[in-house]
Amino acid sequence: MKKAKVYMYDEMAGILTEDENGFHFLYDQSYLKLKEAEPVSLTLPLADKAFESKTMFPFFDGLIPEGWLLDIAQKNWTFYF
């Protein structure tokens, strides 16, 4: 299982998880309680439920660099799982 923390304006908004069933996104309870909380995407509205997809959510997929930018990112990014 792979996990990634998702941040909005320096606040941890939720966790993106990949497992054998696909991808899941769940907002953090503390984030949902914030008065200024905003959805990370219009396709992932603020909710106290897990969003599920067999493939990567299009919003997150669009954030992944490609080509030479991906090469640079892979060499320089540190991921915490």
N, C-alpha and C positions, 0 to 999 in steps of 0.2 A: 504494500500500500504506500502511495506517495501522498504527501500533504504539503500545501503551500499556504502561508498566511497572506491574506489580501488586505491591503491598507487603503484607506481614503483619508487624505489630508492628515497624515501621521497618526491616524487612529486605526487600530486593527478592526476591520469591518467583518471579517469572517474567515472561514477555512475552505479551501478548494481541495478536494480529495479525489484521487484516482484509485480504483480497485478493480477487481475482476469483473464487476458489473457495470463499469463505466465511470462517469464523473459525477461528483456531488458538490454542491456549494451550500454552506450553512452560515447565516449571519451569526456573529457573536452576540450573546445576550446583552453584554455591556454596551455594545454599539447600538443595538436596537433601542436601548433606554435613553440614548442621548437625544436631547431636544433638536440638535442640528443634524441628526443622522440623515444621510441621503443614500439612495440605492446606488450600488456600484455600476448598475446599468438599468436602463428602462425595461430590459428583458428579465431582470432579476429584482423585482420590486421588494421593498422591505417587508419581510415576513418571518414569522417564527416557525419556519418549516424548511426542510431540505429540498433544494432544487436538484433534479436528477436528469442525466442525459447519457446516452450510449457513446456520444462523441464529445469532444471538448466544446464547451459553451462558446458560441461564435464571438461573444464579447472578449473572452480571455484569449481565444485563438488569434484574434486580430492584434493583440498586444505582443505576440511572440515575433521577434525579429527573424528575418530570412537572409539567406546568402551570406555575404561577408560580414554583415552586422551580427548574424547568429554566431559566426566563428569568433568574433571579438567577445560577444556576450559569454559564450561557453568558456573562454579562457579567463574572464575577469569576474564573473558573477559568483557569489557564494550563496548557496541555498541551504536553508535550515529545515530539515524534515523531522 
